[in-house]
Amino acid sequence: SLLVYDDSDWSIPKSMATPTIISNELGFARWRALYESRQDCQEDNCFTVNLEAVRPGLPGSSDENVRWNMRTLHLMSRAGFLILELEPSIQRDTSEDTEASSTSIHATLATVRVRLLREDHLLPDAWEEAISNSRERTLESGRRNLQLMQQMLVHHREVSETLAELYRSRSPQWPVEVTRVCGGCPVDRSAEFRDNYYHVPAASPIHRITMVEVDNWMVRFPHLDPRYVPVFYAPQEQKAELLRLLSWLVAECNVQEICTARDSWIANTPEGRHLYKRAPSGVVIHRSHHELENEPYTPLARVTIFESQVTDTQIELARLVHRPMHIVLYPLQTHDPNHPSRCLIDTATNSARLEQLHAVIHQ
Ligand SMILES: [Zn+2]
């Protein structure tokens, strides 16, 4: 990275280090509105809130309102009043209507579940005291970050040492140990020997991954192993059928990853972009063919769609992608990279034609 600055630029990091935090009075009013909107869950002290709740004095909800509500909840979570749990929105939109009904993407995507930790959250004095302390801690860490930047730029502190201090986290739940590595910052460049501190960081395991259910696929297609299924279709004529298959896979087979060419209609038109509305999780990730080599394994069910020219390399990469379910759509005339004179459709195993899938799905 190259950092070019002069003294007048310091106003930018200074303002970033002193974020605007909601005042006690407005924050408390927002919390009351959120609390009023609650819907109880099964467990004690646990409820969902409506992120579009409007505090007295505002005309209605907006994107900005949702953001301030979210900030208020974060502030309260940091102050120890509550724990926030996000869950995918349960309102599934199965209509053809592409207009989002919520004012904000946050509100569309997720329901916020609140687990209360304190009983005194509706007492203004208790609220004010806890929130003020938390706000002070936030501002304090802002000041510390600015100080680190000044040490690095003005007092020439070693860069990797500064970064390691900045990003280290001593949280008991998710400790992050940052290892130092420097490719030659101004401090080291003039030094005769460069200290090398690098050691491979220990990865903390990720818990609580739910495995993808492929039952709905297996019921319809017991003879097709879902881990790599080449499906052949005519891209020019079968656009509607393709969309129908995608909708079914997203709605019924938990497909959450769709990989297409960057300029594909699936990535660029509302029909394709709004597929997430059919997903039980409310989330569909769009990827491009340029990312075929990224994330060789994630536990997401996936569809890859080739619409025109497919290169041999792309076919190889698509085969290597490791997913619990991976449906790959190829144009009918795609050649087999291993037998240039033959078509993939004649040599592929565990494969099907698009119309065959539809015949089974919609029988
Ligand atoms: Zn260095």
Boltz pocket constraint, residues with backbone or C-beta under 6 A from the ligand:
constraints:
  - pocket:
      binder: B
      contacts: [[A, 158], [A, 159], [A, 160], [A, 182], [A, 183], [A, 184], [A, 185], [A, 186], [A, 187], [A, 188]]
      max_distance: 6.0
